[in-house]
Amino acid sequence: MSYIFGPAMEANIVRKINLPGIYSASGIEVVEGRIFVIGDDSPWLYVLDGHGNMLKKTRLFDWAEDTGGRIPKKLKPDLEAMTLLPFAGSLTLLIIGSGSALSREKAYLVQTEAPYEVSDYSLTQLYNYIRSFPEIGSRGVLNIEGLVHTAGKVIFLQRGNISGANTLIAFPENEFGHFLSHPESFLPPPSFRNYQLPSIEGIPSGFSGAASIPSFPDWVLFTASVEATDNEIDDGEMLGSFIGILDLNHPDNQPRYCGPVLWEQKAYAGKVESISVWKQTGARSLEALAVTDADGGDSELLF
């Protein structure tokens, strides 16, 4: 995707391809020309080349039932977000569940080099800790859709498309890494910030993904989507998606920049689920890759 940030922000899809067999893509991360993709109802981490061709599938966890590669909604781990994180002396991929149900409170750390060794962790204690703060709301409903490591922080993005509480939750990197491997240790309270995101047809958008921008470590590149649904969890008709930037140095509750995702000069109606920077192309422009969740059909990789 060609992305120009400024007051008249543009996010244009240059090319899109189907990802056969990846039905509910929910996270993407680019590492040295390889594209890592997860699905919210899949036990696999997919490794693609720079053209979207499958290089390898790495199993994150065992799933014995033959369900055509998909885990039923009531049972799925809902892996919704992924980021690069230095951990125990290695560069790893941190993959997390949304926290919207007990079965969705798992995390996986995956080495970024073959054979892509996997370690699993429970996020129950962490997610209960986050729920205990009033910033998440009186219902304590979690639906984490974005994750990014930047500016010395590990940042979670809480989707609030119905409640309107799109919330950034930030922990110091060092304390978070220690807590992940020593859950009995003390973790300082996170910082919170609520954001007002744009609407379509009166329906507010909700965070759906996040990425770091290497040349702007204090900025978070995010995606947001609009679904015609009456709750934070269930899918609905897709109305459109946005891409924007959150500035960690400014206390405003508005994104620094935000604009619709366009395909052939029209609003793209697909569900953009996650984004990762491919390369910086100028002082105020970059190329990014994004994935979509088709809610049943093949996902798309957006260039």
C-alpha positions, 0 to 999 in steps of 0.5 A: 500500500502506498501511504502518504501521511499529512493533512490530506492523508492518502492510503492507496492499495496498489495491488492485492492478491488472494491468500488461498487457505488463509481464511481469517488473517489477523496479523502481519509482520515483515522481517527481512523480506519475509512476511509472517501472517497469523489467522484468528482461527488458525493454529498456524503461523504462515511464512510468505515471500515478498510476493505473497507465496507460501514458504512455510507453515509453522504450527503454534499449537496442536489442534486435532480436529479436522475442520478444514484448517479452521477452528470453530468460533467458540473454540478459536484462540482468536490470535489477533495481533503480532509484533517483533519483540527482543526476548531472552537475547533473541528477536522473536514474534510475540503473538497474542489472543484478543482476551475476549474469552478465556480461551483467547488469553494465550501468547506465543513467542516464535523465533524469527529464523528457521526452524521457528521454535515456538514457546507458549504463555498464559496472558490470563494474569496480565489480562485480568490486571488490565481489566481491573483498571477503569479505563477499560470500562465498567464491563471490563470487556477486552478485545485486543486487536493491535500490538506494537513494540516501539519507543521502549514500550509494548503497546496494546490497542483495545478495539471499541467499535461499539463502546467508542472506547478505542484505547491504547494500553502501554507498558514499559518494554523491560518490565513487560518482558520480565513479567512475561517470563516471571508472571509472579513479578510486579508489573507497573500500571500501564498508561492509557489513552482513549482515541476518537476514530472516524465513523461511516454511516454513523458507526464508529470504527475500531482499532484492528491492527498496529505497526511501528514506523522505524524512522518515527519510533514515537508514532504508531501506524494503525488500521481501523475498520467499521462493521455493522454489528451491535457488539464488540465481538461478533462480525457484521457487514463491512463498511470500510477501513482506515489507516492512521498514525497515533503520536505517542508524544501528544496527549490529544485523543485524535489520531495525528493523521487518519484517512480511508483505505482506497482501491482504484480511487474508491473506498475499499470495503474490505476488513483491513486487519493488520499492517506492517511497514515494507519500506520508507519511500520518502520523508512523509511516505512509505509502502506497507503491507496489510492483510484482510479478514474475509470472514469465510473466504480467502484473505487478501494481501494488500500491497 
